[in-house]
Amino acid sequence: MPKIVTKDLIKVYRAGKSEVIALRGLDMETADQDLVAIRGPSGCGKTTLLNLLGGIDRPTAGRIEIDGSNLVDLGDADLVRYRRDRVGFIFQFFNLVPTLTAEENVELPMRLAGKALSHRKGRSKELLELVGLANRAVHRPDELSGGEQQRIAIAVALANDPPLLLADEPTGELDTKTGQEVLDLFEKMNRDLGKTIVVVTHDERVARIAHRVLDIRDGKILAGPPA
Amino acid sequence: MGLFPFAASDVLRNRRRTISAILGVFLAVTFVSGTFIAIDSSARATLDASLAGIQGDFSVYAQVSGGTFDYTILRTALLDSAGVTDVSLFRYMPVYQLETVGNVTWGATVLGIDPEHLPSMVRGAEVAGSTDLPLGSIGLTRDLASGLSLNLGDPVTLYTEYYNETFELRRTETTLNLAVIFDLPLSSGGGSVPYPYYRSFGFVHLRDVDEVLLRLNITEPSFQVSGEVWIDRTTYVNPYDLEGTERSLVRIQRRLEAILGPGNFVSNNLLDRLRGFQGQLAGQRLVYFVLSAPVILLGVYLGAVGVDLSHAERRRELAVMRTRGASRGQVVGFLILEAIVGGVIAAILGLLAGIGLSRFLLGAVVASPTSPGNEAFALTMDTLIAVVFLSISLMIVVSYRSARRTASLPIIETLRYYAKGETRIQYSPKLDLALVTIGVADYAFVWYSRGQPFTFLTFILGVIPWLLVPFVPIMLVIGGTRLLTRMTARVYDWFARVSKPFTKDLYYVIRRNLQRNPRRSSNVAIIIALGLAFGLFTFTIVASQQGFEEREIRARVGADMSVEPANVNDATFAANLSTINGISGVAAVVSVTGVTALYCCPNAYAFDTDAYFAVAQPEWWYFGDGGAMQARAVLDTPGRVLVSRSFYDGAFLEVGDLLRLSKSMYNQQGNFTGTIQLNVTIGGVVRYLPGAGFGYGEQAIYGSPQTFQTFLAAQDSDYYRSAPRYLVDLAPGADWRAVKAAVLELTPFVTATQEEIERFSADPFFLAIRGFVSIETAFIVVILTVGLGLVLYAASLERDVEFAGMIARGASGWQTATVLMGEAFVIMLVGLVIGAGVGLATSYFATQLLLVGPPGVGEPPVPFLFVFPWEAAVLILVGCGAMMLSALLVSARIARINVAQVLKLRGG
């Protein structure tokens, strides 16, 4: 199970002649099977941190250790494997492939990992049942509600059974009731499946179910009490 | 119009979107403007080509009465006239017979010419000997010299015969030395076929004409002096100012008339040709505009795709406009205004690019042996107006439907942050089914009616459909492609499977993505199919046409060479011909003259079967069932003959019928002496036979010398007999030029098949069309490449988030890029299969149908066989390679996508 450690994490964005320092030497640490909420105002670097933890962006400086491995040292091919096998990403706007059915969206990461057909079929059925949408397997995203799409997205993130889940504002586009259903799923995944989950959020309900809440201001973690 | 500033600034602000929208029209306009600029720039060359062959810019005719005449004074006076650069005077002599020491006589036209200012007839001729023409000398054309078997220095007698007061035939003559021989260019003499009759000219020095006539005891109380006057065309003939040119030429003509005086005549040869030039230029523009139709059509299709993409990008923005109170009509009007602004931009850019393209097209729009140099440049107002009008019109055409569709979309659907994908448009196959049905039916009707006699029914079922034939390929490609790519999603299944080896498990994503936007996929596939179909159709038709012409030339000549002796009485000719180095076989084909049959008027030919077949080597398509073997068997049987198909059908004959032939005999004085009868049996039918009885509707009978023995024996003393024609087979590797030069020593009447083919291939008009078509096809490949790249690029922009999400979930950049590459490959494959299939099928049918012509037209003398040239295969390979390269470059962007930036921008 992963333990996340970041040390002096810096990320600078350059756009022409201007520079934006998104992270200014961020240090954080999470334990195995933690459910961590990261809060902060817009532009504080929350999403940037998540992108770095997910291996979809590289830091300007600093270290990111996931279960002892420094992501900064990984090459492109290793990062692909990391994203495929070790991390599941859940987006605010779902980002499902619009031309594929729910079941096919769940299967996609397994196809990319080269998993056999029988495994894919079984696993996707299992995951759709987990998120309560087995009866919507053949529907495309435009035929699903926002909450259903987000639950499918969670199933997609779990497809290759990654130990770490990263969620960026997962309830941002959802109403209260649907958002609660999603958060219940997160609790379930953390409790029953032992997933380490890091959630970037404005939603206070996430803070209430999280083991730890980290506040980010100006690219740094503020010291604060656990949830 | 209040929205115009907004529309204009929108177009100018978003360059990428504007380029995407106007790209197709820009490419079409570039090609058309390049063509028109090339036509404008080569106007002088076109004019020069149309003026080629005229005998003087002005022709003057002065009547002179009695006494000696000083030609120099007249020439100087004409030369002093403003604008005149050269004058050539000549005089026809009343002498029409020449004779050699061997008493061989020949009819000829004799002129007095000025050797220092030769008339156009002999300018450019190859000259043997000296053109000084001192007194006592004569010059002859090569045909005349060969016909009289004369060499330089030989004596030639001019003579004239007349009846005196007591009606006794008298003769006067004078003998001159042959000092010069002129090899006339083919075009001189006024005919394109170099019959010796037209090329028998003799020349003496103009100043010696009176002396020669005196020796012949000929007096001319008055005679005519003719002249060719040449002017400074660069100064006085401006193809861009025809009105000013006409004024200048008329004034020059008046000055020449004043010099000649009353009663004489000046012909304005330039003005006659110029009056048709404006129409010629307009016709040229029209012809090349029609030839540019494939590019314009492709540009329109590409433009429609590009506009569709640009409107799709802005759906949200336009929906916001409508929430602020804009009506649907105002949104449509706004988008049309943008199209007009885009059209103006496309016109400006197209003109600039067209200037560059015109340098390549200069040689392809002028039917002239020499093309204008790159320094020749002109842009007329006509071209400017035409290009701007075309550009704006095309932009409106490609934008209108998309604008109406976009304006009609429900506001709420387009206000969502993520549009839920292309709105499903109900596809109705009616129009496409109609196109395919009409196209197939048209071919079927034309096929049915070919070769049929002309009746009302065949007019309805043949002639009218025949007029539609050029449009059928377009109908089949558009209708067929849209049906296959829009009516069912299965086509994507089939073709996507082909991409499986390199897309592996992602092929199903490709399949679904293509189904998602069937209209866009279909439009791109249509562009590819149209481009390939046009290119293949054009190349195969041109190659098939060339093959047909070469086949026709060979059939007309009969073998590698065809030779006729100058002297019908030359008994040693055949033997001398056979000994020439490089000749491996000679076959004599004797035309049995004066033969009539009970059924119309066939020509009869006699030849030795073995020699003929060994030399002529007639191809399989000359013969019917049974082939050459059966035909030979018929010819080898005395009393049996072969007949041509046109004679067989026209006289309602059958194999086995008896033909009663008769030949009228004439003595050496040309008096009828009787008729000989001969009965033969029809043994078989042939199309024609090469070198004998070739031509449309030619009626012919072929037999062995044994079969026609009775006629041939009598023919030796017949007044109207003609010399045999000798077909010559060259030895492998023999140089036809060397052999021809050797044969010319024996007779001037030799035709070489290879020379005729080279002359045809070098025909300026044919070369111009071929050059234009090649450049156009290359441009089509550019459109295909750009088109595919444009659509993929726009599709990739639209789906950045989707691709970023795939990468974030574990796909590598190139894995994701293969999705786009796979889509491109499938679309290209669909377009390739349909385009190649339709292109080749329509060109095959065109070769089988077009040349035959509408009902009532007879069978062509040689078949129009389908030829698949190597250029067509190259087009497929290069076209596909270029398109995949374009797809690769676009897909590379996906592979290097900044996932975090894309997802961050989209709020992920």
Boltz contact constraints between the chains, C-beta under 6 A:
constraints:
  - contact:
      token1: [A, 47]
      token2: [B, 904]
      max_distance: 6.0
  - contact:
      token1: [A, 51]
      token2: [B, 900]
      max_distance: 6.0
  - contact:
      token1: [A, 56]
      token2: [B, 808]
      max_distance: 6.0
  - contact:
      token1: [A, 56]
      token2: [B, 899]
      max_distance: 6.0
  - contact:
      token1: [A, 56]
      token2: [B, 900]
      max_distance: 6.0
  - contact:
      token1: [A, 57]
      token2: [B, 900]
      max_distance: 6.0
  - contact:
      token1: [A, 80]
      token2: [B, 812]
      max_distance: 6.0
  - contact:
      token1: [A, 83]
      token2: [B, 810]
      max_distance: 6.0
  - contact:
      token1: [A, 84]
      token2: [B, 810]
      max_distance: 6.0
  - contact:
      token1: [A, 89]
      token2: [B, 808]
      max_distance: 6.0
  - contact:
      token1: [A, 91]
      token2: [B, 908]
      max_distance: 6.0
  - contact:
      token1: [A, 92]
      token2: [B, 907]
      max_distance: 6.0
  - contact:
      token1: [A, 92]
      token2: [B, 908]
      max_distance: 6.0
  - contact:
      token1: [A, 93]
      token2: [B, 907]
      max_distance: 6.0
  - contact:
      token1: [A, 93]
      token2: [B, 908]
      max_distance: 6.0
  - contact:
      token1: [A, 95]
      token2: [B, 805]
      max_distance: 6.0
  - contact:
      token1: [A, 97]
      token2: [B, 802]
      max_distance: 6.0
  - contact:
      token1: [A, 98]
      token2: [B, 421]
      max_distance: 6.0
  - contact:
      token1: [A, 99]
      token2: [B, 512]
      max_distance: 6.0
  - contact:
      token1: [A, 99]
      token2: [B, 513]
      max_distance: 6.0
  - contact:
      token1: [A, 99]
      token2: [B, 516]
      max_distance: 6.0
  - contact:
      token1: [A, 109]
      token2: [B, 809]
      max_distance: 6.0
  - contact:
      token1: [A, 109]
      token2: [B, 810]
      max_distance: 6.0
  - contact:
      token1: [A, 111]
      token2: [B, 505]
      max_distance: 6.0
  - contact:
      token1: [A, 112]
      token2: [B, 810]
      max_distance: 6.0
  - contact:
      token1: [A, 112]
      token2: [B, 811]
      max_distance: 6.0
  - contact:
      token1: [A, 142]
      token2: [B, 420]
      max_distance: 6.0
